[in-house]
């Protein structure tokens, strides 16, 4: 191919996404005199000219989540301003960016929630530049000084490729079933849960002891600024599950308090702290139906 994908002649409302643009003689993506074009999630690799070029002029375009690797140039802008360019990787290009006396936006215009090295943050996010030499004193994954782009700058340069800030969400936290779920009795469990990946929660499932109706009657998750609750509807068709009114997210690396009130005979992990592939859950106190207190009873549950 001579060129990859092109948009020109006043085109608007076009999306270029999920392409592998490799080893073209000229640009990977070229845009001429166009606006409101979305360039999303493309692999743009080893092109003889720029990975992406905008010229003559282009404005109001969004370029996000692309990888520009081993090109003669990463991105080139000529007579093109007011484009939003963020969450892209610029790696091992002869030059990463060419933009002269232009005003473009090199970071998200709204704060984004992301995870970095086991902690969750909310901030504006820019691009990953492999030639960025700044530091990250507070360890939030955002460089402390801007990445210079002629008269422009990326004020929130990423310290690692953008994918590293968005680990795939596995929509489950599962304690699994204990080898020996006994002794078991119903009561009130309080403790802490800390997922190691973000979980979008719709339901809580309770593992019951064989031949019993073990279930959860009430559940509450909370932190210092937020809480969500749900209640059991009785022995209906899906009585192992409680469904929350709205889905919510338990974010990776954050600790939440839980209260779980059980009925009949749920399976029990007899541990003070239980570490599973999805994270960690800790018993602070269990008060059984006879008002006896324990600090090593964790209900066997699955959040999904």
Protein Blocks (a to p, Z undefined) as FASTA:
>chain_A
ZZfcdceehiahiacehiacehiabdfbdcehiahiacehiacehiabdfbdcehiaehi
acehiacehiabfbdcehiahiacehiacehifbfbdcehiacdfbdfbdcdddeehiac
ddddddddfkbcbdcfkonopafbdcdehjbccfbbcfbdfklmmccdddbddebjafbl
cdcdddddddddddfbdcddfbdcddddehiacdcfbdcdddfkbccddddebjafklmb
ccdfbdcdddehiacddddddehjadddddfbdcdfkbccddfbdcdfkopacfbbccdd
ddZZ
